[in-house]
Amino acid sequence: MYDADLAGRTLIASFMTLAELDRWTIQSKWGEARRNWLRLYLEPFAVMPYNRALCTKWAEVTVAARASGYPIECADAWIAG
């Protein structure tokens, strides 16, 4: 569906997204083959690591969400940042 839009672009995943996917595979008791499939699928993605600027953005997102009356979960705020 989005293949044309994503062609030639750098794919990025938040470190938090990868951590949540790891938790999900462990919690769901995925076997080696399925975990390997996910690892291969995610291989082309660059990982957006945490850094000081991202920590500040996380704080801004969480405060703005709370101020608007729509608090955001901690993990979701890392992804939104």
N, CA, C and O atoms as a printed pandas DataFrame, in Angstrom:
     atom_number atom_name residue_name chain_id  residue_number  x_coord  y_coord  z_coord
0              1         N          MET        A               1    0.812   -1.186    0.000
1              2        CA          MET        A               1    0.000    0.000    0.000
2              3         C          MET        A               1    0.862    1.260    0.000
3              4         O          MET        A               1    0.569    2.206   -0.731
4              5         N          TYR        A               2    1.923    1.286    0.810
5              6        CA          TYR        A               2    2.786    2.464    0.902
6              7         C          TYR        A               2    4.128    2.252    0.205
7              8         O          TYR        A               2    5.024    3.087    0.325
8              9         N          ASP        A               3    4.274    1.158   -0.513
9             10        CA          ASP        A               3    5.562    0.833   -1.128
10            11         C          ASP        A               3    6.097    1.970   -1.988
11            12         O          ASP        A               3    7.282    2.295   -1.906
12            13         N          ALA        A               4    5.261    2.571   -2.798
13            14        CA          ALA        A               4    5.711    3.657   -3.673
14            15         C          ALA        A               4    6.150    4.869   -2.856
15            16         O          ALA        A               4    7.129    5.529   -3.203
16            17         N          ASP        A               5    5.435    5.164   -1.777
17            18        CA          ASP        A               5    5.783    6.304   -0.936
18            19         C          ASP        A               5    7.095    6.083   -0.186
19            20         O          ASP        A               5    7.822    7.036    0.097
20            21         N          LEU        A               6    7.392    4.837    0.131
21            22        CA          LEU        A               6    8.579    4.531    0.927
22            23         C          LEU        A               6    9.811    4.214    0.078
23            24         O          LEU        A               6   10.922    4.154    0.604
24            25         N          ALA        A               7    9.629    4.015   -1.205
25            26        CA          ALA        A               7   10.743    3.653   -2.081
26            27         C          ALA        A               7   11.832    4.722   -2.021
27            28         O          ALA        A               7   11.564    5.914   -2.176
28            29         N          GLY        A               8   13.048    4.277   -1.796
29            30        CA          GLY        A               8   14.191    5.179   -1.771
30            31         C          GLY        A               8   14.345    5.966   -0.479
31            32         O          GLY        A               8   15.253    6.790   -0.367
32            33         N          ARG        A               9   13.491    5.734    0.484
33            34        CA          ARG        A               9   13.571    6.464    1.757
34            35         C          ARG        A               9   14.212    5.581    2.828
35            36         O          ARG        A               9   14.162    4.353    2.758
36            37         N          THR        A              10   14.804    6.227    3.799
37            38        CA          THR        A              10   15.380    5.506    4.932
38            39         C          THR        A              10   14.257    5.133    5.891
39            40         O          THR        A              10   13.490    5.989    6.331
40            41         N          LEU        A              11   14.170    3.862    6.204
41            42        CA          LEU        A              11   13.171    3.384    7.153
42            43         C          LEU        A              11   13.761    3.504    8.553
43            44         O          LEU        A              11   14.891    3.078    8.793
44            45         N          ILE        A              12   13.001    4.080    9.473
45            46        CA          ILE        A              12   13.476    4.303   10.832
46            47         C          ILE        A              12   12.471    3.729   11.818
47            48         O          ILE        A              12   11.261    3.900   11.667
48            49         N          ALA        A              13   12.990    3.052   12.819
49            50        CA          ALA        A              13   12.156    2.552   13.913
50            51         C          ALA        A              13   12.744    3.061   15.223
51            52         O          ALA        A              13   13.962    3.094   15.401
52            53         N          SER        A              14   11.879    3.451   16.119
53            54        CA          SER        A              14   12.310    3.892   17.445
54            55         C          SER        A              14   12.885    2.706   18.210
55            56         O          SER        A              14   12.431    1.573   18.056
56            57         N          PHE        A              15   13.891    2.985   19.037
57            58        CA          PHE        A              15   14.426    1.940   19.908
58            59         C          PHE        A              15   13.307    1.347   20.756
59            60         O          PHE        A              15   13.334    0.161   21.085
60            61         N          MET        A              16   12.329    2.167   21.108
61            62        CA          MET        A              16   11.223    1.706   21.948
62            63         C          MET        A              16   10.331    0.730   21.180
63            64         O          MET        A              16    9.837   -0.242   21.753
64            65         N          THR        A              17   10.129    0.980   19.909
65            66        CA          THR        A              17    9.343    0.064   19.078
66            67         C          THR        A              17   10.009   -1.309   19.030
67            68         O          THR        A              17    9.344   -2.336   19.160
68            69         N          LEU        A              18   11.324   -1.316   18.843
69            70        CA          LEU        A              18   12.038   -2.592   18.796
70            71         C          LEU        A              18   11.974   -3.313   20.133
71            72         O          LEU        A              18   11.825   -4.534   20.175
72            73         N          ALA        A              19   12.085   -2.565   21.224
73            74        CA          ALA        A              19   11.976   -3.179   22.545
74            75         C          ALA        A              19   10.588   -3.785   22.742
75            76         O          ALA        A              19   10.462   -4.885   23.280
76            77         N          GLU        A              20    9.555   -3.078   22.311
77            78        CA          GLU        A              20    8.195   -3.601   22.447
78            79         C          GLU        A              20    7.991   -4.843   21.582
79            80         O          GLU        A              20    7.317   -5.784   22.001
80            81         N          LEU        A              21    8.563   -4.852   20.389
81            82        CA          LEU        A              21    8.454   -6.040   19.529
82            83         C          LEU        A              21    9.186   -7.222   20.162
83            84         O          LEU        A              21    8.687   -8.347   20.123
84            85         N          ASP        A              22   10.352   -6.982   20.738
85            86        CA          ASP        A              22   11.063   -8.067   21.433
86            87         C          ASP        A              22   10.229   -8.620   22.578
87            88         O          ASP        A              22   10.124   -9.835   22.748
88            89         N          ARG        A              23    9.635   -7.722   23.364
89            90        CA          ARG        A              23    8.791   -8.163   24.481
90            91         C          ARG        A              23    7.619   -8.996   23.968
91            92         O          ARG        A              23    7.270  -10.025   24.547
92            93         N          TRP        A              24    7.021   -8.534   22.875
93            94        CA          TRP        A              24    5.867   -9.214   22.307
94            95         C          TRP        A              24    6.222  -10.627   21.859
95            96         O          TRP        A              24    5.468  -11.567   22.109
96            97         N          THR        A              25    7.378  -10.782   21.190
97            98        CA          THR        A              25    7.753  -12.116   20.720
98            99         C          THR        A              25    8.041  -13.059   21.880
99           100         O          THR        A              25    7.722  -14.247   21.816
100          101         N          ILE        A              26    8.649  -12.525   22.949
101          102        CA          ILE        A              26    8.934  -13.351   24.124
102          103         C          ILE        A              26    7.636  -13.709   24.832
103          104         O          ILE        A              26    7.412  -14.864   25.195
104          105         N          GLN        A              27    6.789  -12.713   25.024
105          106        CA          GLN        A              27    5.504  -12.927   25.702
106          107         C          GLN        A              27    4.629  -13.902   24.935
107          108         O          GLN        A              27    3.920  -14.711   25.535
108          109         N          SER        A              28    4.676  -13.829   23.613
109          110        CA          SER        A              28    3.856  -14.700   22.764
110          111         C          SER        A              28    4.510  -16.042   22.502
111          112         O          SER        A              28    3.958  -16.890   21.803
112          113         N          LYS        A              29    5.704  -16.227   23.076
113          114        CA          LYS        A              29    6.430  -17.494   22.957
114          115         C          LYS        A              29    6.699  -17.873   21.499
115          116         O          LYS        A              29    6.525  -19.021   21.092
116          117         N          TRP        A              30    7.130  -16.867   20.728
117          118        CA          TRP        A              30    7.475  -17.140   19.333
118          119         C          TRP        A              30    8.655  -18.086   19.275
119          120         O          TRP        A              30    9.566  -18.014   20.099
120          121         N          GLY        A              31    8.630  -18.971   18.298
121          122        CA          GLY        A              31    9.737  -19.884   18.073
122          123         C          GLY        A              31   10.869  -19.184   17.331
123          124         O          GLY        A              31   10.748  -18.033   16.912
124          125         N          GLU        A              32   11.949  -19.896   17.185
125          126        CA          GLU        A              32   13.143  -19.355   16.537
126          127         C          GLU        A              32   12.866  -18.890   15.111
127          128         O          GLU        A              32   13.360  -17.837   14.706
128          129         N          ALA        A              33   12.094  -19.644   14.346
129          130        CA          ALA        A              33   11.827  -19.287   12.947
130          131         C          ALA        A              33   11.065  -17.956   12.849
131          132         O          ALA        A              33   11.402  -17.105   12.026
132          133         N          ARG        A              34   10.060  -17.784   13.673
133          134        CA          ARG        A              34    9.284  -16.531   13.624
134          135         C          ARG        A              34   10.115  -15.347   14.104
135          136         O          ARG        A              34   10.031  -14.260   13.533
136          137         N          ARG        A              35   10.920  -15.548   15.152
137          138        CA          ARG        A              35   11.781  -14.454   15.626
138          139         C          ARG        A              35   12.807  -14.082   14.566
139          140         O          ARG        A              35   13.122  -12.906   14.380
140          141         N          ASN        A              36   13.324  -15.085   13.875
141          142        CA          ASN        A              36   14.283  -14.831   12.798
142          143         C          ASN        A              36   13.619  -14.076   11.655
143          144         O          ASN        A              36   14.230  -13.175   11.080
144          145         N          TRP        A              37   12.370  -14.427   11.311
145          146        CA          TRP        A              37   11.641  -13.700   10.270
146          147         C          TRP        A              37   11.506  -12.222   10.641
147          148         O          TRP        A              37   11.733  -11.347    9.806
148          149         N          LEU        A              38   11.139  -11.947   11.886
149          150        CA          LEU        A              38   10.987  -10.558   12.325
150          151         C          LEU        A              38   12.331   -9.831   12.285
151          152         O          LEU        A              38   12.402   -8.675   11.866
152          153         N          ARG        A              39   13.381  -10.499   12.714
153          154        CA          ARG        A              39   14.714   -9.895   12.671
154          155         C          ARG        A              39   15.089   -9.506   11.245
155          156         O          ARG        A              39   15.598   -8.409   11.014
156          157         N          LEU        A              40   14.843  -10.391   10.297
157          158        CA          LEU        A              40   15.139  -10.104    8.890
158          159         C          LEU        A              40   14.256   -8.981    8.346
159          160         O          LEU        A              40   14.719   -8.135    7.580
160          161         N          TYR        A              41   12.994   -8.977    8.740
161          162        CA          TYR        A              41   12.075   -7.930    8.295
162          163         C          TYR        A              41   12.546   -6.554    8.774
163          164         O          TYR        A              41   12.461   -5.569    8.041
164          165         N          LEU        A              42   13.038   -6.501    9.998
165          166        CA          LEU        A              42   13.450   -5.226   10.592
166          167         C          LEU        A              42   14.859   -4.798   10.209
167          168         O          LEU        A              42   15.259   -3.669   10.491
168          169         N          GLU        A              43   15.613   -5.678    9.574
169          170        CA          GLU        A              43   16.997   -5.393    9.235
170          171         C          GLU        A              43   17.195   -4.096    8.445
171          172         O          GLU        A              43   18.155   -3.377    8.722
172          173         N          PRO        A              44   16.334   -3.759    7.473
173          174        CA          PRO        A              44   16.566   -2.534    6.707
174          175         C          PRO        A              44   16.289   -1.241    7.488
175          176         O          PRO        A              44   16.651   -0.157    7.030
176          177         N          PHE        A              45   15.661   -1.345    8.641
177          178        CA          PHE        A              45   15.319   -0.155    9.419
178          179         C          PHE        A              45   16.541    0.357   10.179
179          180         O          PHE        A              45   17.277   -0.416   10.793
180          181         N          ALA        A              46   16.742    1.663   10.127
181          182        CA          ALA        A              46   17.715    2.296   11.005
182          183         C          ALA        A              46   17.045    2.451   12.361
183          184         O          ALA        A              46   15.842    2.697   12.439
184          185         N          VAL        A              47   17.814    2.310   13.417
185          186        CA          VAL        A              47   17.253    2.443   14.754
186          187         C          VAL        A              47   17.497    3.865   15.245
187          188         O          VAL        A              47   18.633    4.336   15.290
188          189         N          MET        A              48   16.413    4.536   15.610
189          190        CA          MET        A              48   16.519    5.868   16.185
190          191         C          MET        A              48   16.875    5.675   17.649
191          192         O          MET        A              48   16.023    5.301   18.455
192          193         N          PRO        A              49   18.141    5.931   17.997
193          194        CA          PRO        A              49   18.558    5.719   19.384
194          195         C          PRO        A              49   18.106    6.875   20.263
195          196         O          PRO        A              49   17.697    7.928   19.773
196          197         N          TYR        A              50   18.187    6.662   21.541
197          198        CA          TYR        A              50   17.898    7.770   22.446
198          199         C          TYR        A              50   19.115    8.689   22.465
199          200         O          TYR        A              50   20.246    8.248   22.258
200          201         N          ASN        A              51   18.873    9.931   22.708
201          202        CA          ASN        A              51   19.935   10.915   22.917
202          203         C          ASN        A              51   19.325   12.049   23.734
203          204         O          ASN        A              51   18.134   12.017   24.043
204          205         N          ARG        A              52   20.105   13.022   24.076
205          206        CA          ARG        A              52   19.625   14.103   24.938
206          207         C          ARG        A              52   18.472   14.863   24.305
207          208         O          ARG        A              52   17.495   15.182   24.982
208          209         N          ALA        A              53   18.574   15.158   23.006
209          210        CA          ALA        A              53   17.504   15.896   22.321
210          211         C          ALA        A              53   16.202   15.098   22.316
211          212         O          ALA        A              53   15.124   15.669   22.482
212          213         N          LEU        A              54   16.295   13.781   22.127
213          214        CA          LEU        A              54   15.096   12.955   22.132
214          215         C          LEU        A              54   14.477   12.906   23.523
215          216         O          LEU        A              54   13.254   12.875   23.656
216          217         N          CYS        A              55   15.305   12.897   24.552
217          218        CA          CYS        A              55   14.787   12.914   25.922
218          219         C          CYS        A              55   13.980   14.193   26.169
219          220         O          CYS        A              55   12.914   14.152   26.784
220          221         N          THR        A              56   14.492   15.316   25.688
221          222        CA          THR        A              56   13.769   16.580   25.829
222          223         C          THR        A              56   12.462   16.539   25.042
223          224         O          THR        A              56   11.428   16.995   25.529
224          225         N          LYS        A              57   12.507   15.991   23.822
225          226        CA          LYS        A              57   11.288   15.881   23.001
226          227         C          LYS        A              57   10.263   14.993   23.702
227          228         O          LYS        A              57    9.070   15.297   23.687
228          229         N          TRP        A              58   10.717   13.897   24.318
229          230        CA          TRP        A              58    9.816   13.017   25.071
230          231         C          TRP        A              58    9.119   13.798   26.174
231          232         O          TRP        A              58    7.911   13.669   26.367
232          233         N          ALA        A              59    9.884   14.608   26.896
233          234        CA          ALA        A              59    9.312   15.405   27.978
234          235         C          ALA        A              59    8.282   16.387   27.432
235          236         O          ALA        A              59    7.214   16.552   28.022
236          237         N          GLU        A              60    8.586   17.036   26.323
237          238        CA          GLU        A              60    7.659   17.990   25.710
238          239         C          GLU        A              60    6.367   17.308   25.267
239          240         O          GLU        A              60    5.276   17.838   25.475
240          241         N          VAL        A              61    6.497   16.136   24.657
241          242        CA          VAL        A              61    5.324   15.383   24.187
242          243         C          VAL        A              61    4.438   14.985   25.361
243          244         O          VAL        A              61    3.218   15.142   25.296
244          245         N          THR        A              62    5.036   14.473   26.430
245          246        CA          THR        A              62    4.231   14.026   27.562
246          247         C          THR        A              62    3.532   15.193   28.260
247          248         O          THR        A              62    2.375   15.073   28.660
248          249         N          VAL        A              63    4.227   16.314   28.405
249          250        CA          VAL        A              63    3.622   17.481   29.047
250          251         C          VAL        A              63    2.511   18.053   28.174
251          252         O          VAL        A              63    1.441   18.392   28.679
252          253         N          ALA        A              64    2.754   18.164   26.865
253          254        CA          ALA        A              64    1.739   18.710   25.957
254          255         C          ALA        A              64    0.502   17.812   25.916
255          256         O          ALA        A              64   -0.626   18.305   25.894
256          257         N          ALA        A              65    0.713   16.512   25.905
257          258        CA          ALA        A              65   -0.426   15.583   25.874
258          259         C          ALA        A              65   -1.259   15.716   27.148
259          260         O          ALA        A              65   -2.488   15.764   27.093
260          261         N          ARG        A              66   -0.590   15.774   28.276
261          262        CA          ARG        A              66   -1.311   15.913   29.548
262          263         C          ARG        A              66   -2.062   17.246   29.589
263          264         O          ARG        A              66   -3.207   17.299   30.036
264          265         N          ALA        A              67   -1.420   18.319   29.126
265          266        CA          ALA        A              67   -2.037   19.647   29.145
266          267         C          ALA        A              67   -3.267   19.709   28.228
267          268         O          ALA        A              67   -4.204   20.467   28.479
268          269         N          SER        A              68   -3.244   18.901   27.166
269          270        CA          SER        A              68   -4.388   18.895   26.244
270          271         C          SER        A              68   -5.509   17.986   26.728
271          272         O          SER        A              68   -6.563   17.903   26.098
272          273         N          GLY        A              69   -5.280   17.301   27.849
273          274        CA          GLY        A              69   -6.304   16.409   28.384
274          275         C          GLY        A              69   -6.224   14.998   27.844
275          276         O          GLY        A              69   -7.113   14.184   28.094
276          277         N          TYR        A              70   -5.157   14.697   27.100
277          278        CA          TYR        A              70   -4.982   13.371   26.523
278          279         C          TYR        A              70   -3.617   12.816   26.916
279          280         O          TYR        A              70   -2.713   12.755   26.083
280          281         N          PRO        A              71   -3.458   12.411   28.178
281          282        CA          PRO        A              71   -2.156   11.885   28.604
282          283         C          PRO        A              71   -1.709   10.732   27.701
283          284         O          PRO        A              71   -2.535    9.970   27.198
284          285         N          ILE        A              72   -0.422   10.618   27.508
285          286        CA          ILE        A              72    0.136    9.585   26.641
286          287         C          ILE        A              72    0.967    8.634   27.493
287          288         O          ILE        A              72    1.627    9.055   28.442
288          289         N          GLU        A              73    0.930    7.368   27.154
289          290        CA          GLU        A              73    1.728    6.375   27.864
290          291         C          GLU        A              73    3.214    6.620   27.616
291          292         O          GLU        A              73    3.598    7.149   26.573
292          293         N          CYS        A              74    4.023    6.241   28.557
293          294        CA          CYS        A              74    5.471    6.467   28.486
294          295         C          CYS        A              74    6.064    5.922   27.176
295          296         O          CYS        A              74    6.748    6.650   26.456
296          297         N          ALA        A              75    5.809    4.675   26.878
297          298        CA          ALA        A              75    6.384    4.058   25.672
298          299         C          ALA        A              75    5.883    4.740   24.411
299          300         O          ALA        A              75    6.653    4.940   23.472
300          301         N          ASP        A              76    4.615    5.097   24.372
301          302        CA          ASP        A              76    4.051    5.776   23.196
302          303         C          ASP        A              76    4.691    7.124   22.983
303          304         O          ASP        A              76    4.873    7.550   21.842
304          305         N          ALA        A              77    5.033    7.802   24.057
305          306        CA          ALA        A              77    5.683    9.117   23.927
306          307         C          ALA        A              77    7.085    8.981   23.322
307          308         O          ALA        A              77    7.519    9.865   22.584
308          309         N          TRP        A              78    7.798    7.887   23.622
309          310        CA          TRP        A              78    9.101    7.674   22.988
310          311         C          TRP        A              78    8.938    7.523   21.493
311          312         O          TRP        A              78    9.751    8.039   20.727
312          313         N          ILE        A              79    7.910    6.833   21.070
313          314        CA          ILE        A              79    7.678    6.615   19.644
314          315         C          ILE        A              79    7.219    7.892   18.974
315          316         O          ILE        A              79    7.616    8.175   17.845
316          317         N          ALA        A              80    6.391    8.662   19.649
317          318        CA          ALA        A              80    5.883    9.922   19.091
318          319         C          ALA        A              80    6.978   10.965   18.964
319          320         O          ALA        A              80    6.920   11.825   18.085
320          321         N          GLY        A              81    7.988   10.897   19.846
321          322        CA          GLY        A              81    9.054   11.893   19.846
322          323         C          GLY        A              81    9.785   11.904   18.561
323          324         O          GLY        A              81   10.719   12.687   18.388
